Amino acid sequence: MANQSQLCSVWVGSETGILKGVSLSKKRTFNFCDMSSISREHGICALAWGDENESEVLVGCVNGTVKTFSIEKGIFIDSRSCGDFSQGQFTGIAVTPSSLITCVESGLLSVWTEGSTDKLEINVGKGVCRMRQNPARRNCVATGGKENPLKVWDLERPDKALFTAKNVANDWLDLRVPVWVRDMAFIPDSEKIVTCTGYHQVRVYDPLTPQRRPVLEAEFGEYPLTALSLPAGHDRVVVGNTHGQIAILDLRKGLVRGCVKGLAGSVRGLECHASSPLLASCGLDRFLRIHSLEDRSTRHKVYLKSQLNCVLLSSKDLELLREVDTGEVEDVNEKEIDEVWDVMETVSEKGDKRAVLEEEEEDSEETVETKDKKKKRRKTKK
C-alpha cells in the first residue's frame, strides 16, 4: 500500500468513509480504509495536509474523529476523537507546528496542543459552514456560516475576533439582507479575504480599511455557492454552486471571466494547484475532474463510485500533472463508461418522433399514388 499511496497526487474524501487516492500518471485509483467498517458515520467531511512536506493527510470524519494517514507508509497511523454527532460535522481542519485546529458546525473551535491533554476552546458562533487557515500566518483562521458573519481570529489572542464583518446595507425595500457565508480564502500578499455565500454572492473584505463591509461584491448565477479556491496569480477566484456550475471571477472588477462545464451535481470540493493553472473539483456526481484554467477544458475525469465531499491537491508531482495537461493520460473507467453508452439504444425526443411520423406519412402517400397509377395503366391496357 505504501507504493500505491506514494503514486497519488490527488486525495478525495467520500461520504462512505473511504479515503481515495488518485494517480494521474498510472491512471489508477486506490481506496485506503478498512472495508469491513465502512459506514455513513465514518464519512469524510474535511481533508488537510498534516505537515508542510505533505507526507501526511488529516481526515476529518462525521463522527468527530480525526485520522492521520501516512503517505510514506500507506496506512492510518493515528486516530483522535475531536468531537461528536451533537456538535455537527467538521467545517475545517488545520495544523500549526505544535497543534491541531478543528472547527465544527456548532461553532466550537478547538486548538489541540501536541503531546498534551489540554485544549483551547473558542466559541465562534452557531451555524458555522467553513473554517479556513491563513497560509501566511498559521495562527490566524477565518470562520463564517449561516447568520454568522465572517470573522478573523488570532489563536494566540482568542478573547476577541480580530475582525468581524458588518452586514451590507438594507435592500431596496429597506429589508435586512440575510447572512450565509459558505466558504472563504485569504488572498496572498495582502490582508484581504474573499468569501462566497449561499445567496450566490462573492465578496472581498479588507480588514485594514475602516469600513467592515465588502470592498468588492459580485454575483454568479442564481443558486447557492458552496465552495471556492484561489488560483495562482491572486487576481481570480473560482467558485462552484449547488447545480454543478463553476465560474472564474476577476477579483479586480468583479466580472465573470469564464465558466467550467461538465459537472452534473452539487460542487462539494474545489482546489486550485499551487503553481500550475489547474483546478481539481468533486461533488455529488461522483466524478473527480481536473480542468485547465487557461482554456477551461477537461484534462482528466475519473469516476470514483461514491459521492465526494472534499478534495486535496498536492503541490508536488508537477510532472504528473503536466502529462494530464498534454492530454496524454486517459482514464480506464471513462473508457468503460463510453462503451456502455455506445451499446445503449438512442431514445429520440418528441420532435424526432414527429419527424419520423411525417416521413412515414409521406411514404404512405407515395405508395397510394403509385397504386392509383398502376390501376389506371391496367384499365388503359384493357
FENUR-V577610 format. One record per run of one state. SS is the DSSP state (A for helix, B for strand, O for the rest). FROM is the first residue (numbers start at 1). TO is the last residue. Records with the same first field share a line. If there is no record, write none. Layout:
SS = FROM-TO  FROM-TO
This chain:
O = 1-1  8-9  15-18  24-27  33-34  38-39  43-43  50-55  62-64  71-74  82-84  88-89  97-98  105-107  114-118  124-127  134-139  147-147  155-162  165-179  187-191  198-200  207-215  220-224  230-235  242-245  251-255  261-266  273-277  284-286  293-297  304-307  314-317  326-331  344-349  382-382
A = 2-7  35-37  40-42  85-87  318-325  332-343  350-381
B = 10-14  19-23  28-32  44-49  56-61  65-70  75-81  90-96  99-104  108-113  119-123  128-133  140-146  148-154  163-164  180-186  192-197  201-206  216-219  225-229  236-241  246-250  256-260  267-272  278-283  287-292  298-303  308-313
